[in-house]
């Protein structure tokens, strides 16, 4: 079966929905999401959206905070563009009905502060900001006659025409219907990756199960340029409890005065950074990792008990309730926390308009490397990036769509199963999945060495051979596709990390503890080029 549209959007998070709402003004949009339309990392976001809305704040301050956190790799022109567009996107959300937290008189937004910020500029909806933003965007998309959201469908690969004898152009994607097992051909004038991040490549992550790096892997296989995959942000504070899968304890707790302590009760961040508990995430994550390894502890503790119980319950109702489920009352006792893989600062390289290096392919949100984050993301700049790029890319894509060939004129073959048969060895998927995530955590995690990276490289090479053999022999399903994608993402992280012979931002290599000017550029890689440092 063939499905045709003007815009094919893969993913249904904040970036994809923002794009769809703008693009629907001048074309037909088909959104494909591999689970439900609300199952995305955006929906899990607790902290908020960074934007300059306080007269005492300034664009310059937000830009400087972002540049300072970015480890010398953030692109100032992109940072300024995104920061200046932020207030417009916040007001647009409020016009759609987003209910952000306000101060007592309800006339002013209750702006909060998070790590790395020099001012209170984070707009939030309690501690479920992503859920609130996702709600209004999903409702608006559902009301649009030009947007169709197709759930429980997963993209297998991009349709790139040079493979079939034509000029190089992405014209859609092969998409698996997870209910029937059939793979359909979706053709579009513009294909947009909005597939989110890749936290599931690591053993411990704050991400939902859908975050398997699908967009990065598909773009890489199609020939697009990928950038800065070595910069994976580990959130310093995920709840440490055997039953608490992937539950994030927001950065906003430290922004509101939270103190990180050892099991002895000793506060330790002052020994690691001048901003103490408000230091950027990469610093805090490494400090926690160092203290845990130094002492042999399983976790550290985030202490909020000096704040009033009424404030904590009102400001963090979701976190308070979830902790209580596990027998932890944050008003009376510190919260046990550990770092976990949280955000991919690299991804598919795009320009200021969301264009990739492949004609016909656009990308927005966490799947991309825009230059906003550099070597480390400033807290609450991620939803901001998704909103800004979703809007801007849709405007930029309009002209390209008007000049693109009609999908009905594109000559590409439908999916061919060949001699593939149903799998009778699902254990291969689960075994390889566990092995990748474990060695990525141990060898390519918060702190790296050349020896660990070489070990990881050997293992991913062997596993990819097994995965390719398995992939071509069996009919595809979601588990197999996700395994294939996290393997490709793991390879990209390992290769980029191995190429960067320094420590910068989120990439910390004990063999090269300092940064150097010669490494002050983005890492670029594609199927046809080895990793190299691109100096703008």
DRENLUM-445938 format. One record per residue (C-alpha): residue number from 1; y negated, x negated, z negated. Coordinates in Angstrom, 1 decimal. Layout:
! residues N
[NUM [Y X Z]]
...
***
This chain:
! residues 536
[1 [0.0 0.0 0.0]]
[2 [-3.5 -1.2 0.8]]
[3 [-6.6 -0.2 -1.1]]
[4 [-10.1 -0.9 0.3]]
[5 [-13.5 -1.1 -1.4]]
[6 [-16.8 -2.8 -1.2]]
[7 [-16.5 -4.6 -4.6]]
[8 [-13.2 -5.6 -6.2]]
[9 [-13.8 -6.5 -9.9]]
[10 [-10.9 -8.1 -11.8]]
[11 [-11.4 -7.5 -15.5]]
[12 [-13.1 -4.8 -17.6]]
[13 [-15.1 -6.7 -20.2]]
[14 [-18.8 -6.7 -20.7]]
[15 [-19.5 -8.9 -17.7]]
[16 [-17.3 -6.9 -15.3]]
[17 [-18.7 -3.6 -16.5]]
[18 [-22.3 -4.8 -16.2]]
[19 [-21.6 -6.0 -12.7]]
[20 [-20.0 -2.7 -11.8]]
[21 [-22.8 -0.5 -13.0]]
[22 [-25.4 -2.4 -11.0]]
[23 [-23.2 -2.8 -7.9]]
[24 [-22.3 0.9 -7.9]]
[25 [-25.9 1.7 -6.9]]
[26 [-25.2 0.4 -3.4]]
[27 [-21.4 0.4 -2.9]]
[28 [-17.9 1.5 -4.0]]
[29 [-16.5 -0.5 -6.9]]
[30 [-12.8 -0.8 -7.9]]
[31 [-12.1 -2.4 -11.3]]
[32 [-8.6 -3.6 -12.0]]
[33 [-7.6 -4.3 -15.6]]
[34 [-4.2 -5.4 -16.7]]
[35 [-4.1 -3.2 -19.8]]
[36 [-6.5 -0.5 -20.9]]
[37 [-10.2 -0.6 -19.9]]
[38 [-11.2 -1.5 -23.5]]
[39 [-8.6 -4.2 -24.0]]
[40 [-10.8 -7.4 -23.6]]
[41 [-12.2 -10.2 -25.7]]
[42 [-15.6 -8.5 -25.4]]
[43 [-14.3 -5.6 -27.4]]
[44 [-13.3 -8.0 -30.2]]
[45 [-16.7 -9.7 -30.5]]
[46 [-18.0 -9.3 -34.0]]
[47 [-21.2 -11.4 -34.3]]
[48 [-23.7 -10.1 -31.8]]
[49 [-26.0 -10.9 -28.8]]
[50 [-28.6 -13.7 -29.0]]
[51 [-32.0 -12.6 -27.7]]
[52 [-35.6 -13.3 -28.4]]
[53 [-36.9 -10.0 -29.8]]
[54 [-38.8 -11.1 -32.9]]
[55 [-42.5 -12.0 -32.3]]
[56 [-42.0 -14.9 -34.7]]
[57 [-39.3 -16.3 -32.4]]
[58 [-39.8 -17.8 -28.9]]
[59 [-37.9 -18.4 -25.6]]
[60 [-38.6 -22.1 -26.1]]
[61 [-36.8 -22.1 -29.5]]
[62 [-33.8 -20.2 -28.1]]
[63 [-33.7 -22.6 -25.1]]
[64 [-33.9 -25.7 -27.4]]
[65 [-31.2 -24.4 -29.7]]
[66 [-28.9 -23.8 -26.7]]
[67 [-29.7 -27.2 -25.2]]
[68 [-29.2 -28.9 -28.6]]
[69 [-25.8 -27.3 -29.2]]
[70 [-24.7 -28.0 -25.6]]
[71 [-24.1 -31.8 -26.2]]
[72 [-26.4 -32.9 -23.3]]
[73 [-24.5 -30.9 -20.6]]
[74 [-26.3 -27.5 -20.7]]
[75 [-28.4 -27.0 -17.6]]
[76 [-32.0 -26.2 -18.6]]
[77 [-32.8 -24.1 -15.6]]
[78 [-29.8 -21.9 -16.2]]
[79 [-30.5 -21.7 -20.0]]
[80 [-34.1 -20.7 -19.4]]
[81 [-33.0 -18.0 -16.9]]
[82 [-30.5 -16.5 -19.2]]
[83 [-32.6 -16.6 -22.3]]
[84 [-35.6 -15.0 -20.6]]
[85 [-33.5 -12.2 -19.2]]
[86 [-31.9 -11.5 -22.5]]
[87 [-34.4 -9.0 -23.9]]
[88 [-34.2 -6.9 -20.7]]
[89 [-30.4 -6.6 -21.0]]
[90 [-30.7 -5.6 -24.7]]
[91 [-33.1 -2.8 -23.9]]
[92 [-30.9 -1.7 -21.1]]
[93 [-28.0 -1.3 -23.5]]
[94 [-30.2 0.7 -25.9]]
[95 [-31.2 2.9 -23.0]]
[96 [-27.5 3.6 -22.4]]
[97 [-27.1 4.6 -26.0]]
[98 [-26.0 1.4 -27.8]]
[99 [-26.5 1.8 -31.6]]
[100 [-27.5 -1.6 -33.0]]
[101 [-28.0 -2.2 -36.7]]
[102 [-31.5 -1.6 -37.9]]
[103 [-33.5 -2.3 -41.1]]
[104 [-33.9 0.3 -43.8]]
[105 [-36.7 2.2 -42.1]]
[106 [-34.7 2.3 -38.8]]
[107 [-37.8 1.1 -36.9]]
[108 [-36.8 -2.5 -36.5]]
[109 [-33.6 -4.1 -35.3]]
[110 [-31.8 -6.0 -38.1]]
[111 [-31.7 -9.4 -36.5]]
[112 [-29.4 -11.9 -38.1]]
[113 [-28.9 -15.7 -37.8]]
[114 [-25.8 -17.7 -36.9]]
[115 [-24.8 -21.3 -36.8]]
[116 [-27.0 -23.5 -34.6]]
[117 [-29.8 -21.0 -34.4]]
[118 [-33.3 -21.9 -35.8]]
[119 [-34.3 -18.2 -36.1]]
[120 [-33.0 -14.7 -36.7]]
[121 [-32.3 -13.5 -33.1]]
[122 [-28.8 -12.1 -33.1]]
[123 [-28.7 -8.3 -32.3]]
[124 [-25.6 -6.7 -33.8]]
[125 [-23.9 -3.4 -34.5]]
[126 [-22.5 -4.1 -38.0]]
[127 [-19.6 -6.5 -37.4]]
[128 [-18.2 -4.7 -34.4]]
[129 [-20.9 -5.5 -31.8]]
[130 [-18.5 -6.0 -28.9]]
[131 [-16.8 -2.7 -29.5]]
[132 [-20.2 -0.8 -29.5]]
[133 [-21.4 -2.6 -26.3]]
[134 [-18.0 -2.0 -24.6]]
[135 [-18.2 1.7 -25.6]]
[136 [-21.5 2.4 -23.9]]
[137 [-20.6 0.4 -20.8]]
[138 [-17.2 2.1 -20.4]]
[139 [-18.8 5.5 -20.8]]
[140 [-21.5 4.7 -18.2]]
[141 [-18.9 3.4 -15.8]]
[142 [-16.7 6.5 -16.3]]
[143 [-19.7 8.7 -15.4]]
[144 [-20.4 6.8 -12.1]]
[145 [-18.9 8.4 -9.0]]
[146 [-18.8 5.0 -7.3]]
[147 [-16.7 3.2 -9.9]]
[148 [-12.9 3.5 -10.2]]
[149 [-11.1 1.8 -13.1]]
[150 [-7.4 1.1 -12.5]]
[151 [-5.5 0.3 -15.7]]
[152 [-2.2 -1.5 -16.2]]
[153 [-2.6 -3.5 -13.0]]
[154 [-2.6 -7.3 -12.9]]
[155 [-3.8 -9.5 -10.1]]
[156 [-1.1 -11.9 -8.9]]
[157 [-3.2 -14.1 -6.6]]
[158 [-6.4 -14.0 -4.6]]
[159 [-6.1 -13.2 -0.8]]
[160 [-7.6 -16.3 0.8]]
[161 [-7.6 -16.0 4.7]]
[162 [-7.2 -19.7 5.6]]
[163 [-3.6 -19.4 4.4]]
[164 [-3.1 -16.9 7.3]]
[165 [-4.9 -18.9 10.1]]
[166 [-8.4 -17.5 9.6]]
[167 [-11.6 -19.0 8.4]]
[168 [-11.6 -19.7 4.6]]
[169 [-12.7 -16.6 2.8]]
[170 [-11.5 -14.6 -0.2]]
[171 [-11.0 -10.9 0.9]]
[172 [-9.3 -9.4 -2.2]]
[173 [-6.2 -9.8 -4.3]]
[174 [-2.6 -9.0 -4.5]]
[175 [-2.2 -6.7 -7.5]]
[176 [0.9 -5.8 -9.5]]
[177 [1.3 -2.2 -10.6]]
[178 [2.9 -2.8 -13.9]]
[179 [4.4 0.8 -14.1]]
[180 [6.3 0.5 -10.8]]
[181 [6.7 -3.2 -10.3]]
[182 [5.2 -3.0 -6.8]]
[183 [2.5 -5.4 -5.6]]
[184 [-0.3 -3.9 -3.6]]
[185 [-3.0 -5.4 -1.4]]
[186 [-6.5 -4.8 -2.5]]
[187 [-9.1 -5.7 0.1]]
[188 [-12.9 -5.9 -0.5]]
[189 [-16.1 -7.3 1.0]]
[190 [-16.7 -9.1 -2.3]]
[191 [-14.1 -10.1 -5.0]]
[192 [-15.4 -10.7 -8.5]]
[193 [-13.5 -12.5 -11.2]]
[194 [-14.4 -11.1 -14.7]]
[195 [-11.0 -11.9 -16.3]]
[196 [-12.3 -13.5 -19.5]]
[197 [-11.0 -16.5 -21.3]]
[198 [-7.7 -18.4 -22.0]]
[199 [-7.2 -18.6 -25.8]]
[200 [-3.5 -17.8 -25.5]]
[201 [-3.0 -21.2 -24.0]]
[202 [-3.1 -22.4 -27.7]]
[203 [-0.8 -21.6 -30.6]]
[204 [-3.6 -20.2 -32.8]]
[205 [-6.3 -18.2 -31.3]]
[206 [-8.9 -15.5 -32.1]]
[207 [-8.4 -14.0 -28.6]]
[208 [-6.5 -10.8 -27.7]]
[209 [-3.2 -11.1 -25.9]]
[210 [-4.8 -10.5 -22.5]]
[211 [-6.7 -13.9 -22.6]]
[212 [-4.3 -15.9 -20.5]]
[213 [-6.7 -17.6 -18.1]]
[214 [-5.8 -15.5 -15.1]]
[215 [-9.0 -15.9 -13.2]]
[216 [-9.3 -19.6 -13.7]]
[217 [-5.7 -20.1 -12.5]]
[218 [-6.0 -17.8 -9.5]]
[219 [-9.3 -19.4 -8.4]]
[220 [-7.8 -22.9 -8.8]]
[221 [-4.7 -22.0 -6.7]]
[222 [-7.0 -20.5 -4.0]]
[223 [-9.0 -23.8 -3.8]]
[224 [-12.1 -23.0 -5.8]]
[225 [-13.8 -25.8 -7.8]]
[226 [-13.2 -25.7 -11.6]]
[227 [-15.5 -27.3 -14.2]]
[228 [-15.5 -28.6 -17.8]]
[229 [-12.1 -27.4 -18.9]]
[230 [-11.9 -30.0 -21.6]]
[231 [-14.6 -28.0 -23.6]]
[232 [-12.6 -25.4 -25.4]]
[233 [-14.4 -24.0 -28.5]]
[234 [-12.4 -23.6 -31.7]]
[235 [-13.9 -21.0 -33.9]]
[236 [-14.0 -22.5 -37.4]]
[237 [-13.0 -19.4 -39.4]]
[238 [-10.1 -17.2 -38.6]]
[239 [-8.4 -15.4 -41.4]]
[240 [-5.5 -17.4 -42.8]]
[241 [-2.7 -15.0 -43.7]]
[242 [0.9 -14.8 -42.3]]
[243 [0.3 -11.2 -41.1]]
[244 [-3.3 -11.4 -39.9]]
[245 [-2.8 -12.1 -36.2]]
[246 [-5.9 -13.5 -34.5]]
[247 [-8.4 -11.9 -36.9]]
[248 [-11.8 -13.6 -36.6]]
[249 [-14.1 -14.0 -39.6]]
[250 [-17.5 -13.9 -38.0]]
[251 [-20.0 -16.7 -37.7]]
[252 [-22.5 -14.3 -39.1]]
[253 [-21.0 -14.7 -42.6]]
[254 [-22.2 -18.3 -42.7]]
[255 [-25.4 -17.1 -41.1]]
[256 [-25.9 -14.9 -44.1]]
[257 [-25.3 -17.6 -46.7]]
[258 [-21.5 -18.2 -46.6]]
[259 [-20.3 -21.5 -48.1]]
[260 [-17.2 -23.3 -47.0]]
[261 [-15.2 -24.7 -49.9]]
[262 [-12.0 -26.7 -50.5]]
[263 [-9.2 -25.3 -52.7]]
[264 [-10.9 -27.1 -55.6]]
[265 [-14.0 -25.0 -55.1]]
[266 [-16.0 -28.0 -53.8]]
[267 [-18.5 -27.3 -50.9]]
[268 [-17.9 -29.9 -48.3]]
[269 [-20.1 -29.3 -45.2]]
[270 [-23.0 -31.3 -46.6]]
[271 [-20.9 -34.5 -46.1]]
[272 [-20.4 -33.6 -42.4]]
[273 [-23.8 -32.4 -41.1]]
[274 [-27.4 -32.0 -42.1]]
[275 [-27.3 -28.2 -41.4]]
[276 [-24.3 -27.9 -43.8]]
[277 [-22.6 -24.6 -43.3]]
[278 [-25.0 -23.6 -40.5]]
[279 [-23.9 -26.6 -38.3]]
[280 [-22.7 -25.8 -34.8]]
[281 [-19.2 -24.6 -34.4]]
[282 [-17.7 -27.8 -33.0]]
[283 [-19.0 -29.8 -36.0]]
[284 [-17.7 -27.2 -38.5]]
[285 [-14.3 -26.9 -36.8]]
[286 [-13.8 -30.7 -36.8]]
[287 [-14.9 -30.9 -40.4]]
[288 [-12.4 -28.2 -41.5]]
[289 [-9.7 -29.9 -39.5]]
[290 [-10.5 -33.3 -41.1]]
[291 [-10.5 -31.9 -44.6]]
[292 [-7.2 -30.0 -44.1]]
[293 [-5.5 -33.1 -42.8]]
[294 [-7.0 -35.4 -45.4]]
[295 [-5.9 -33.2 -48.3]]
[296 [-2.7 -31.7 -46.7]]
[297 [-4.1 -28.2 -47.3]]
[298 [-3.1 -25.2 -45.2]]
[299 [-6.7 -23.7 -45.1]]
[300 [-10.2 -23.9 -46.5]]
[301 [-12.2 -21.0 -48.1]]
[302 [-15.3 -19.1 -47.0]]
[303 [-17.2 -18.0 -50.1]]
[304 [-19.4 -15.0 -50.1]]
[305 [-19.1 -14.0 -53.7]]
[306 [-22.6 -15.1 -54.5]]
[307 [-23.9 -12.1 -52.4]]
[308 [-24.0 -8.6 -53.8]]
[309 [-21.0 -6.4 -53.1]]
[310 [-23.1 -3.6 -51.6]]
[311 [-24.7 -6.0 -49.1]]
[312 [-21.3 -7.4 -48.0]]
[313 [-19.7 -4.0 -47.6]]
[314 [-22.7 -2.7 -45.6]]
[315 [-23.2 -5.8 -43.5]]
[316 [-19.5 -6.6 -42.8]]
[317 [-17.6 -3.3 -43.2]]
[318 [-14.9 -4.2 -40.7]]
[319 [-14.2 -7.7 -42.1]]
[320 [-14.3 -6.4 -45.7]]
[321 [-11.8 -3.6 -44.8]]
[322 [-9.5 -5.9 -42.9]]
[323 [-9.4 -8.5 -45.7]]
[324 [-8.6 -5.7 -48.2]]
[325 [-5.6 -4.8 -46.1]]
[326 [-4.2 -8.3 -46.9]]
[327 [-5.1 -8.2 -50.5]]
[328 [-8.4 -10.2 -50.2]]
[329 [-11.5 -8.8 -51.7]]
[330 [-14.4 -10.9 -50.2]]
[331 [-16.8 -9.5 -52.8]]
[332 [-14.7 -11.2 -55.6]]
[333 [-12.8 -14.1 -54.0]]
[334 [-13.4 -16.6 -51.1]]
[335 [-11.7 -15.8 -47.8]]
[336 [-8.9 -18.3 -46.7]]
[337 [-9.8 -19.5 -43.2]]
[338 [-8.6 -21.9 -40.5]]
[339 [-9.9 -22.9 -37.1]]
[340 [-8.5 -21.2 -33.9]]
[341 [-9.0 -21.4 -30.2]]
[342 [-11.9 -19.1 -29.4]]
[343 [-13.9 -19.6 -26.3]]
[344 [-13.6 -21.5 -23.0]]
[345 [-16.9 -23.2 -22.2]]
[346 [-15.6 -24.4 -18.8]]
[347 [-14.1 -22.4 -16.0]]
[348 [-14.7 -21.5 -12.4]]
[349 [-17.8 -23.2 -11.3]]
[350 [-20.6 -20.9 -10.2]]
[351 [-24.3 -21.2 -9.2]]
[352 [-27.2 -19.2 -10.7]]
[353 [-26.1 -16.2 -8.6]]
[354 [-22.5 -16.2 -9.7]]
[355 [-21.2 -17.6 -6.4]]
[356 [-18.1 -19.8 -6.5]]
[357 [-17.3 -22.5 -4.0]]
[358 [-15.2 -20.1 -2.0]]
[359 [-16.8 -17.6 0.4]]
[360 [-16.4 -14.0 -0.7]]
[361 [-15.5 -14.9 -4.3]]
[362 [-17.9 -14.4 -7.2]]
[363 [-17.3 -14.9 -10.9]]
[364 [-19.0 -13.8 -14.2]]
[365 [-18.4 -14.1 -17.9]]
[366 [-16.1 -16.4 -19.8]]
[367 [-14.0 -17.2 -16.7]]
[368 [-17.0 -19.2 -15.4]]
[369 [-18.8 -22.4 -16.0]]
[370 [-22.4 -21.5 -15.4]]
[371 [-24.1 -24.4 -17.1]]
[372 [-25.3 -22.3 -20.0]]
[373 [-23.0 -23.6 -22.6]]
[374 [-22.6 -27.3 -21.6]]
[375 [-20.2 -29.1 -23.9]]
[376 [-20.4 -26.5 -26.7]]
[377 [-21.5 -22.8 -26.8]]
[378 [-24.2 -21.6 -29.1]]
[379 [-23.1 -18.6 -31.2]]
[380 [-23.7 -15.2 -29.7]]
[381 [-24.7 -16.6 -26.3]]
[382 [-21.4 -15.3 -24.7]]
[383 [-22.1 -11.6 -24.6]]
[384 [-25.6 -12.5 -23.5]]
[385 [-24.2 -14.6 -20.6]]
[386 [-21.9 -11.7 -19.5]]
[387 [-24.7 -9.2 -19.5]]
[388 [-27.2 -11.4 -17.6]]
[389 [-24.8 -12.7 -15.0]]
[390 [-23.1 -9.3 -14.5]]
[391 [-26.5 -7.8 -13.6]]
[392 [-27.8 -10.8 -11.6]]
[393 [-24.6 -11.4 -9.6]]
[394 [-24.4 -7.7 -8.6]]
[395 [-27.9 -7.9 -7.1]]
[396 [-27.1 -11.2 -5.4]]
[397 [-23.9 -9.9 -4.0]]
[398 [-25.4 -6.9 -2.3]]
[399 [-26.7 -8.9 0.7]]
[400 [-23.4 -10.7 1.1]]
[401 [-21.5 -7.4 1.0]]
[402 [-23.7 -5.9 3.7]]
[403 [-22.9 -8.8 6.1]]
[404 [-19.2 -9.1 5.2]]
[405 [-16.5 -7.8 7.5]]
[406 [-15.1 -4.4 6.7]]
[407 [-11.8 -4.6 4.8]]
[408 [-10.1 -2.6 7.5]]
[409 [-10.8 -5.4 10.0]]
[410 [-9.2 -8.1 7.8]]
[411 [-5.8 -9.3 9.0]]
[412 [-3.7 -10.5 6.2]]
[413 [0.0 -9.7 5.4]]
[414 [1.1 -7.5 2.6]]
[415 [3.1 -8.9 -0.3]]
[416 [6.5 -10.1 0.7]]
[417 [9.2 -10.3 -2.0]]
[418 [11.4 -12.4 0.2]]
[419 [14.8 -12.9 -1.5]]
[420 [13.4 -12.5 -5.0]]
[421 [15.6 -10.6 -7.5]]
[422 [14.9 -9.0 -10.9]]
[423 [15.0 -11.6 -13.7]]
[424 [18.1 -11.9 -15.9]]
[425 [16.7 -15.0 -17.8]]
[426 [13.6 -13.7 -19.7]]
[427 [14.3 -16.4 -22.3]]
[428 [12.9 -18.9 -19.8]]
[429 [9.5 -17.2 -20.1]]
[430 [9.5 -17.0 -23.8]]
[431 [10.7 -20.6 -24.3]]
[432 [8.2 -22.1 -21.9]]
[433 [5.4 -19.9 -23.3]]
[434 [6.0 -21.1 -26.9]]
[435 [6.4 -24.7 -25.8]]
[436 [3.1 -24.8 -23.9]]
[437 [1.1 -23.2 -26.7]]
[438 [2.6 -25.5 -29.3]]
[439 [2.0 -28.8 -27.6]]
[440 [-1.5 -27.8 -26.5]]
[441 [-2.3 -27.1 -30.1]]
[442 [-0.8 -30.4 -31.3]]
[443 [-1.9 -32.7 -28.5]]
[444 [-4.9 -31.1 -26.8]]
[445 [-6.5 -29.4 -29.8]]
[446 [-9.6 -30.0 -31.9]]
[447 [-9.1 -33.8 -32.0]]
[448 [-7.4 -35.7 -29.2]]
[449 [-6.1 -39.2 -28.3]]
[450 [-5.1 -40.7 -25.0]]
[451 [-1.5 -41.0 -26.3]]
[452 [-1.4 -37.3 -27.1]]
[453 [-2.9 -36.4 -23.8]]
[454 [-0.3 -38.5 -21.9]]
[455 [2.5 -36.7 -23.8]]
[456 [0.9 -33.3 -23.0]]
[457 [0.6 -34.3 -19.3]]
[458 [4.3 -35.2 -19.0]]
[459 [5.4 -32.0 -20.7]]
[460 [3.2 -29.7 -18.6]]
[461 [4.5 -31.4 -15.4]]
[462 [8.1 -30.7 -16.3]]
[463 [7.4 -27.1 -17.4]]
[464 [5.5 -26.3 -14.2]]
[465 [8.4 -27.4 -12.1]]
[466 [10.6 -24.9 -14.1]]
[467 [8.0 -22.2 -13.9]]
[468 [7.6 -22.5 -10.1]]
[469 [11.4 -22.4 -9.6]]
[470 [11.6 -19.3 -11.7]]
[471 [8.6 -17.6 -10.1]]
[472 [9.9 -17.9 -6.5]]
[473 [13.4 -16.7 -7.4]]
[474 [12.5 -13.5 -9.3]]
[475 [10.4 -10.4 -8.8]]
[476 [7.0 -10.8 -10.6]]
[477 [6.1 -9.1 -13.9]]
[478 [3.2 -9.5 -16.3]]
[479 [5.0 -11.9 -18.6]]
[480 [5.9 -14.2 -15.7]]
[481 [2.4 -14.1 -14.2]]
[482 [0.8 -14.9 -17.6]]
[483 [3.1 -17.8 -18.2]]
[484 [2.3 -19.2 -14.7]]
[485 [-1.4 -18.8 -15.4]]
[486 [-1.4 -20.5 -18.9]]
[487 [0.6 -23.4 -17.4]]
[488 [-2.1 -23.9 -14.7]]
[489 [-4.9 -23.6 -17.3]]
[490 [-3.1 -26.1 -19.6]]
[491 [-2.8 -28.6 -16.7]]
[492 [-6.5 -28.2 -16.0]]
[493 [-7.5 -28.8 -19.6]]
[494 [-5.3 -31.8 -19.9]]
[495 [-6.5 -33.4 -16.7]]
[496 [-10.2 -32.8 -17.5]]
[497 [-9.8 -34.1 -21.1]]
[498 [-7.9 -37.2 -19.8]]
[499 [-10.7 -38.0 -17.4]]
[500 [-13.5 -37.8 -19.9]]
[501 [-13.4 -41.2 -21.8]]
[502 [-15.9 -40.3 -24.5]]
[503 [-16.5 -37.7 -27.3]]
[504 [-19.0 -35.0 -26.6]]
[505 [-19.4 -31.5 -27.9]]
[506 [-16.0 -29.8 -28.1]]
[507 [-14.2 -32.7 -26.6]]
[508 [-13.4 -35.2 -29.4]]
[509 [-11.1 -38.2 -28.6]]
[510 [-10.4 -40.7 -31.4]]
[511 [-10.0 -43.5 -28.9]]
[512 [-13.6 -42.9 -27.6]]
[513 [-15.6 -41.7 -30.6]]
[514 [-19.0 -42.1 -29.0]]
[515 [-20.7 -40.6 -26.0]]
[516 [-22.1 -42.5 -23.0]]
[517 [-24.8 -41.9 -20.4]]
[518 [-22.3 -42.4 -17.6]]
[519 [-20.4 -39.3 -18.8]]
[520 [-23.5 -37.1 -19.0]]
[521 [-22.4 -34.7 -16.2]]
[522 [-20.0 -31.9 -15.7]]
[523 [-16.3 -32.5 -15.0]]
[524 [-15.3 -31.0 -11.7]]
[525 [-11.8 -30.6 -10.3]]
[526 [-10.0 -28.6 -7.5]]
[527 [-6.7 -28.6 -5.8]]
[528 [-8.0 -31.2 -3.3]]
[529 [-10.0 -33.4 -5.7]]
[530 [-9.1 -35.3 -8.8]]
[531 [-11.3 -34.8 -11.8]]
[532 [-14.7 -36.5 -11.4]]
[533 [-18.1 -36.4 -13.3]]
[534 [-20.8 -34.6 -11.3]]
[535 [-24.3 -35.9 -12.0]]
[536 [-26.8 -33.3 -10.9]]
***
